[in-house]
Amino acid sequence: MNDKYKERTKIVIGQDGIDLLRNANILVFGIGGVGSYVVEGLVRAGIGNLTIVDFDTVDITNINRQIPALHSTIGMNKTDVLEKRIKDINPEINLKCHTSLYNEDTSDTLLDGDYDFVVDAIDMVPSKIHLIESCYKRGLNIISSMGMGNKLDPTMIEIADIHKTEMCPLAKIIRREAKKRGIKKLPVVYSREKPRDTGITQEDGRTKRVNGSMSFVPSCAGLIISSYIVRKIIGDL
């Protein structure tokens, strides 16, 4: 395939960087508001080996912030939608897609591989904690996304160790659970912005609290994660 599409990337990171990214192997859990932009950033940067995992289908409420979400893709598996997009960007990528839920039962199967980095962009807290602990025990490099809901200012997003985070309610939970499990170090992307109040909706006749979201907050978090991984792989961090 013609590699001319990597021409501008090569100017920044050189041929050695291009080769390192082509040989890298990344595993991404969750391809929603954050994870889909992680994937977008990595694929366009030239990552050669990628596995994506998500059990969910596209919902109309995803359209404001998720790459797979269009009116034409409502009801489709997110993995199927992204698979087509990824291969259209780089037809030669070694891509594996799992329409699967990460949990204690699926962990060993989904983590079975020689990965340079694992990305945690999972929403469900128990699964998130289990994934972080599993990667820690296996010695796998992992970066985890904290809460991006109810936020409006993407300039408040940064990378930090979990034990140095503040303001984020999800980070507080993960920080506590990491301490319990003896996890001394975990890079995370989080926002220092104070979250706004959750919204209230009616679903199946029941009142439900939901987090609000904007297009430009989770997307920025995802691209920050992809930047972090690329810089780690090429030795820029």
C-alpha positions as CSV (number, residue, x, y, z in Angstrom):
1,M,0.0,0.0,0.0
2,N,1.1,3.5,-0.7
3,D,2.5,5.0,2.6
4,K,2.2,8.6,1.3
5,Y,-0.6,9.2,3.9
6,K,2.1,8.9,6.6
7,E,4.3,11.6,5.0
8,R,3.3,14.3,7.4
9,T,3.7,12.0,10.4
10,K,7.2,11.0,9.3
11,I,8.2,14.7,9.3
12,V,7.5,14.8,13.0
13,I,8.7,11.4,14.3
14,G,11.0,10.2,11.5
15,Q,11.2,6.8,9.8
16,D,12.3,5.1,13.1
17,G,9.2,6.4,14.8
18,I,7.0,5.2,11.9
19,D,8.6,1.7,12.2
20,L,8.1,1.6,16.0
21,L,4.4,2.5,15.7
22,R,3.9,-0.1,12.9
23,N,5.3,-2.8,15.1
24,A,3.4,-1.7,18.3
25,N,0.5,-3.7,19.6
26,I,-2.3,-1.9,21.5
27,L,-5.4,-3.2,23.3
28,V,-8.3,-0.8,23.8
29,F,-11.2,-1.6,26.1
30,G,-14.3,0.6,25.5
31,I,-14.8,2.6,22.3
32,G,-17.3,5.2,23.4
33,G,-16.7,8.9,23.9
34,V,-13.1,8.5,25.1
35,G,-12.1,5.2,23.6
36,S,-13.2,5.8,20.1
37,Y,-11.0,8.9,19.9
38,V,-8.1,6.9,21.4
39,V,-8.5,4.5,18.5
40,E,-8.8,7.3,15.9
41,G,-5.6,8.9,17.2
42,L,-3.7,5.7,17.2
43,V,-4.8,4.4,13.8
44,R,-4.1,7.7,12.1
45,A,-0.7,7.9,13.8
46,G,0.2,4.5,12.2
47,I,-0.2,1.9,14.9
48,G,0.2,-1.4,13.1
49,N,-1.5,-3.9,15.5
50,L,-4.7,-3.0,17.4
51,T,-7.4,-4.9,19.3
52,I,-10.7,-3.2,20.3
53,V,-13.2,-4.5,22.8
54,D,-16.7,-3.3,23.4
55,F,-20.0,-5.1,23.9
56,D,-22.3,-2.2,23.2
57,T,-24.4,-1.0,20.3
58,V,-24.8,2.5,19.0
59,D,-27.6,4.5,20.7
60,I,-29.0,7.8,19.5
61,T,-27.7,9.5,22.7
62,N,-24.1,8.6,21.7
63,I,-24.2,10.8,18.6
64,N,-23.1,14.0,20.5
65,R,-19.7,12.5,21.4
66,Q,-18.8,9.1,19.9
67,I,-17.1,8.4,16.6
68,P,-19.1,5.3,15.7
69,A,-22.4,7.1,16.4
70,L,-24.3,8.3,13.4
71,H,-28.0,8.2,12.6
72,S,-27.2,5.6,10.0
73,T,-25.4,3.4,12.6
74,I,-28.0,3.3,15.4
75,G,-28.4,-0.2,16.7
76,M,-25.2,-1.5,15.1
77,N,-22.3,-3.0,17.2
78,K,-19.8,-0.3,17.9
79,T,-17.0,-2.7,17.0
80,D,-18.5,-3.4,13.6
81,V,-18.8,0.3,12.8
82,L,-15.2,1.1,13.9
83,E,-13.8,-1.9,12.1
84,K,-14.9,-0.5,8.8
85,R,-13.6,3.0,9.6
86,I,-10.2,1.7,10.8
87,K,-9.6,-0.4,7.7
88,D,-10.6,2.5,5.5
89,I,-7.9,4.6,7.2
90,N,-5.2,1.8,7.1
91,P,-6.2,-1.2,5.1
92,E,-3.0,-3.0,6.2
93,I,-3.6,-2.7,9.9
94,N,-3.6,-6.0,11.9
95,L,-7.0,-5.5,13.6
96,K,-8.9,-7.7,16.0
97,C,-12.4,-6.8,17.2
98,H,-14.2,-8.4,20.1
99,T,-17.9,-7.6,20.7
100,S,-17.6,-8.7,24.3
101,L,-18.1,-7.4,27.8
102,Y,-14.9,-7.3,29.9
103,N,-15.4,-8.9,33.3
104,E,-13.9,-11.6,35.6
105,D,-15.0,-14.4,33.2
106,T,-13.6,-12.9,30.0
107,S,-10.5,-11.3,31.4
108,D,-8.0,-14.0,30.8
109,T,-9.1,-14.5,27.2
110,L,-9.2,-10.8,26.3
111,L,-5.8,-10.1,27.9
112,D,-4.1,-13.0,26.3
113,G,-1.6,-11.3,24.0
114,D,1.7,-9.5,23.8
115,Y,0.6,-5.9,24.2
116,D,2.7,-2.8,24.5
117,F,-0.2,-0.9,26.0
118,V,-3.6,-1.5,27.3
119,V,-6.2,1.4,27.4
120,D,-9.0,1.4,29.9
121,A,-11.9,3.4,28.7
122,I,-14.5,1.3,30.4
123,D,-17.5,3.0,32.1
124,M,-18.5,0.3,34.6
125,V,-16.5,0.7,37.8
126,P,-16.2,-3.0,38.9
127,S,-14.9,-4.0,35.4
128,K,-12.6,-1.0,35.4
129,I,-11.1,-2.0,38.7
130,H,-10.7,-5.6,37.7
131,L,-9.0,-4.6,34.4
132,I,-6.6,-2.3,36.2
133,E,-5.7,-4.9,38.8
134,S,-5.3,-7.7,36.2
135,C,-2.9,-5.6,34.1
136,Y,-1.0,-4.6,37.2
137,K,-0.5,-8.3,38.1
138,R,0.5,-9.2,34.6
139,G,3.0,-6.4,34.3
140,L,1.1,-4.9,31.4
141,N,1.4,-1.1,30.7
142,I,-2.0,0.4,31.2
143,I,-3.4,3.9,31.1
144,S,-6.9,4.5,32.4
145,S,-9.5,7.2,31.7
146,M,-11.3,8.8,34.6
147,G,-14.7,10.5,34.4
148,M,-15.3,13.0,31.6
149,G,-19.1,13.5,32.2
150,N,-20.7,16.8,33.3
151,K,-17.6,18.7,32.2
152,L,-17.2,21.6,29.8
153,D,-13.5,22.7,29.7
154,P,-11.1,20.3,27.9
155,T,-8.1,22.5,28.9
156,M,-8.5,21.1,32.5
157,I,-7.7,17.5,31.3
158,E,-4.3,16.2,32.1
159,I,-2.3,13.0,32.7
160,A,-1.3,12.2,36.3
161,D,-0.7,9.3,38.6
162,I,-3.9,8.1,40.1
163,H,-2.7,8.9,43.6
164,K,-2.1,12.6,42.6
165,T,-5.6,13.2,41.2
166,E,-8.2,15.6,42.6
167,M,-11.8,16.8,42.0
168,C,-12.8,13.8,39.9
169,P,-15.4,11.5,41.7
170,L,-14.4,8.4,39.7
171,A,-10.7,9.0,40.3
172,K,-11.5,9.1,44.0
173,I,-13.0,5.6,43.8
174,I,-10.2,4.2,41.7
175,R,-7.6,5.8,44.0
176,R,-9.2,4.1,47.0
177,E,-9.4,0.8,45.3
178,A,-5.9,1.0,43.9
179,K,-4.6,1.6,47.4
180,K,-6.5,-1.4,48.8
181,R,-4.9,-3.6,46.1
182,G,-1.4,-2.3,46.5
183,I,-1.3,-0.6,43.1
184,K,1.3,2.0,43.7
185,K,1.4,3.6,40.3
186,L,-1.2,4.1,37.6
187,P,-1.2,6.7,34.8
188,V,-4.6,8.2,34.3
189,V,-6.3,10.9,32.2
190,Y,-8.6,13.0,34.3
191,S,-10.0,16.5,34.6
192,R,-9.4,19.0,37.3
193,E,-12.7,20.7,36.5
194,K,-15.5,20.4,39.1
195,P,-18.2,18.3,37.5
196,R,-21.7,19.9,37.0
197,D,-24.8,18.3,38.5
198,T,-26.1,15.1,36.9
199,G,-29.3,15.2,34.9
200,I,-32.6,13.5,35.5
201,T,-34.4,11.5,32.9
202,Q,-37.4,9.1,32.7
203,E,-36.6,5.6,31.5
204,D,-39.2,2.8,31.6
205,G,-41.3,4.9,33.9
206,R,-38.5,5.3,36.4
207,T,-36.5,8.4,37.3
208,K,-32.8,8.0,36.5
209,R,-29.8,10.2,37.1
210,V,-27.5,10.4,34.1
211,N,-24.2,12.2,33.4
212,G,-24.2,14.9,30.7
213,S,-21.5,15.1,28.1
214,M,-20.1,17.4,25.4
215,S,-18.4,16.5,22.1
216,F,-15.1,18.2,22.9
217,V,-14.3,16.8,26.4
218,P,-14.1,13.0,26.0
219,S,-12.7,13.4,22.6
220,C,-9.8,15.5,23.9
221,A,-9.2,12.9,26.7
222,G,-9.0,10.2,24.1
223,L,-6.5,12.1,21.9
224,I,-4.4,12.8,25.0
225,I,-4.2,9.1,25.7
226,S,-3.3,8.3,22.1
227,S,-0.6,11.0,22.3
228,Y,0.8,9.5,25.5
229,I,1.0,6.0,24.0
230,V,2.7,7.2,20.8
231,R,5.2,9.2,22.7
232,K,6.0,6.3,25.0
233,I,6.5,4.0,22.1
234,I,8.8,6.2,20.2
235,G,10.8,7.1,23.3
236,D,9.6,10.7,23.6
237,L,8.5,10.3,27.2
